[in-house]
Amino acid sequence: MLDGFAFTGLLFAGAGTLTFACYEIFLIPEFLKTLEIGSSLRKRAKSIFIIYHVVWCGVVTILVLLPSASPAAYINILIMYGFTFWGVITK
């Protein structure tokens, strides 16, 4: 059974993950298509994307390691690390 802190933290992390996953899947590619591959704005957007994911990877990892965390929280880890890896390897 989750305690109040773990439930709130995992709910927050899950909602944040879902919200930004939808944003990244549907809006960012359309925006980046309008920019040239080598442009400075595109590089800045990629840097922000990666920094955001590295921070959230840390937050989600800490929340999953809480003693009362649900095993379902590992889904957030897979999503966050997957998007981080995807951001690093794309141009």
Sequence and secondary structure as in RCSB ss.txt:
>XXXX:A:sequence
MLDGFAFTGLLFAGAGTLTFACYEIFLIPEFLKTLEIGSSLRKRAKSIFIIYHVVWCGVVTILVLLPSASPAAYI
NILIMYGFTFWGVITK
>XXXX:A:secstr
   HHHHHHHHHHHHHHHHHHHHHHHTHHHHHHTS TT HHHHHHHHHHHHHHHHHHHHHHHHHTSTT  GGGHH
HHHHHHHHHHHHHH  
